[in-house]
Amino acid sequence: MRTIRLASLSLLCLALATGAVAATLSGPEIRGSYIESRNAEIYASHCFANSEVGITGDMAVMAWDIEQGAFKGVSLAGARVVAVVNASSTIGNPFGDPLPAKAMLIFDESTSVIQRGALAAFVKAQAGPLVANVVHTDTAPIEIDFHGNIHDRVATLVAGEIVSLETREIRDADSLCHLDDIYYQPLVGLDHAMPAFAVEQSFRGDGLGHQMREYRRSSAYLGTFTVQGS
């Protein structure tokens, strides 16, 4: 009986130790806020959204404002990064393939070289194939401001002279057919996501061979994320 008890205790200790090691390896949770915009309506009636398929919607801007956490053993608390994607077709079209796609990463100028490597890996882990082919990187002062309560959907994103985005809530007057609803889901997994109206959105970088300048579209998302670090 004593042998069985010792064996059970040993197994319990091993399980606890394994769990502790796994927790250590997985790292602390990464938490923060997120902004996304595209050159297509994401909140629209089906008839209008279908009219854009294959014509536009091939560009997207994704921005992460990390409040806490680490990735690849590197602290990313306070770090900000923007990814700009130029796909082959409308991103999110269930009847088409947007790949291959090219991506550009913009790191906040306050981040270190080591942090930029971890941020690049983090972005690829979150956005998958859309950002697998990074053809250009840059640094710039990145400002992300939700102006108080994120649920008000009033936000601004500025990455130097490269990216700018201004959003507000979607109003009844913004409706194109009065049958509007979410047509495209966010490009990354989020705890909470809300569609928003992009008053202005632009990408003026040279890294992708294409630029974007759009006004007055229901084409943005604001949200929060919690993912496991590594």
C-alpha positions, 0 to 999 in steps of 0.5 A: 500500500505504501508503494502505491501511495508513493507512486501516486504521489510521484505521479502527482508531483510529475503532473504538477511539474509538467504543468508548471513547465508548460505554463512557463513555456507558454508565457504570460498572456498578451493583451491589447487593442486592435484596429483594422481597416480595408478598402471595401465595406465590411458592414454593408448589405449583401448586394453592395458587398457583392458589387465590390468583390473582385474589384476592390477590397484587396488592401488592409491595414491591421494595427496592434497596441500591446498593453502587456505580455511577451512573445518568444521570450521578449517583452512587448508591453507598450509596443505597437506594430502595423501591418499593411497587406496587398492581396491578389483579390478581395480579402475575405471573399468566401468564393475566391482566394486572396493569395498570394499577398504581400505585406509590409510591417511598420514598427514603432520607432521606440521598439528595439531590434529584438522587439521588432523580431518578436513583433514580426513573429507575433503578427505572423502568428495572428494574421497567418498567410496574409502576412507570410510574405513580408516584402518591406519593413519600416519604423515610424512613430505610431500613435493609436488613440481610442479617445476614452471608451473603445465602445464609442468607436472613435479612434485614430491611428497614425504611423508617421507619414505612412498610415492614417485612419480616423473612425467613428460609430456607424450611423443610420445615415451611413447605410447604403441599402438599409439592410446592412450587416457584418459582411466580412469578419475581422482578419484576426481572432479578437475577444471583442470586435465592433465594426466602425465607420472610417472617416478617412483611411490612407496608406502612402508607403512605397513598400507594396507598390500600391497605395490607398486613400479612402473616405467615408466607408463602413470599413473598419473594426475596433477590438481587443485581444487576449492571446497566449504568449510563448 
